[in-house]
Amino acid sequence: MSFTSKKYPSKANTNTFAAKYRALMKKHPFLLFGLPFMSVVVAGSFVLTPAAAIRYEKYDRKVRQVSREEELGLGQKRRKVDIREEYYRLAAKDLDNWEQKRVERLKGESDGLL
């Protein structure tokens, strides 16, 4: 006598939703698993697109604020820099005679001394 590999489900498990879903899944795997999975992926891309756009819009607003300040002429008071002139100005300084000065601290701020 040989034993069959086919298992017979019990009467209690045949009427549950999970058992019916498993039976239908064998007949229509794409319809019950593939299609819902692909629809979640596509719907997720539509949901995440506006979220990513908000990130870039925030960056664009920050860049626009800087360009507006430049349009107002905040950079007009700058002096023109010549590299040779800066070199000679720094070379003329006496770098050997200097004195270390401590920066004044705000009230309540630690000055780092032990």
SVG drawing of the C-alpha trace seen along z (x, -y; Angstrom):
<svg xmlns="http://www.w3.org/2000/svg" viewBox="-17 -101 76 103">
<polyline fill="none" stroke="black" stroke-width="0.4" points="0.0,0.0 1.4,-3.4 0.8,-6.7 -0.5,-9.6 1.3,-12.9 -1.9,-14.8 -3.1,-16.1 -6.8,-16.3 -7.8,-19.5 -9.9,-19.2 -13.6,-20.2 -12.9,-23.1 -10.3,-24.8 -12.1,-24.6 -14.6,-27.3 -12.2,-30.0 -11.3,-33.1 -7.6,-32.1 -8.3,-28.6 -10.5,-30.1 -7.9,-32.7 -5.1,-30.0 -7.3,-27.9 -8.0,-30.9 -4.4,-32.0 -3.3,-28.7 -5.7,-29.3 -5.1,-33.0 -1.8,-34.1 -1.3,-37.3 -4.9,-38.5 -4.7,-38.0 -1.0,-38.7 0.7,-40.4 -2.0,-43.0 -2.4,-44.3 1.4,-44.5 1.9,-46.4 -1.0,-48.7 0.6,-49.5 3.9,-50.3 2.3,-52.6 0.1,-54.3 3.2,-54.8 5.0,-56.6 2.1,-59.0 2.0,-59.6 5.7,-60.2 6.1,-62.5 4.5,-65.5 6.5,-64.8 9.7,-65.0 8.5,-68.1 8.0,-69.9 11.7,-69.2 12.9,-70.8 10.5,-73.8 11.8,-74.5 15.4,-74.6 14.2,-76.8 12.6,-79.3 15.9,-79.6 17.9,-80.2 15.4,-82.8 15.7,-84.7 19.5,-85.0 19.1,-86.2 16.5,-88.9 19.0,-90.2 21.6,-90.5 19.2,-92.4 18.7,-94.9 22.4,-95.8 23.8,-94.3 27.1,-93.5 27.6,-97.1 29.6,-98.3 32.4,-95.9 35.8,-97.0 37.4,-95.5 40.2,-93.0 43.5,-92.8 45.5,-89.8 48.9,-91.6 47.7,-94.5 46.5,-92.0 49.9,-90.2 51.9,-93.4 49.5,-94.5 49.9,-91.2 53.7,-91.1 54.1,-94.6 52.6,-93.5 55.0,-92.7 54.1,-89.1 56.8,-88.6 55.4,-91.1 52.0,-90.1 50.1,-89.8 47.5,-87.2 44.1,-88.6 41.3,-86.7 37.8,-87.1 35.3,-88.5 32.7,-85.9 29.0,-86.5 27.4,-86.4 27.0,-82.8 29.2,-81.4 32.2,-79.2 35.6,-80.7 37.3,-77.4 39.6,-78.0 39.9,-75.3"/>
</svg>
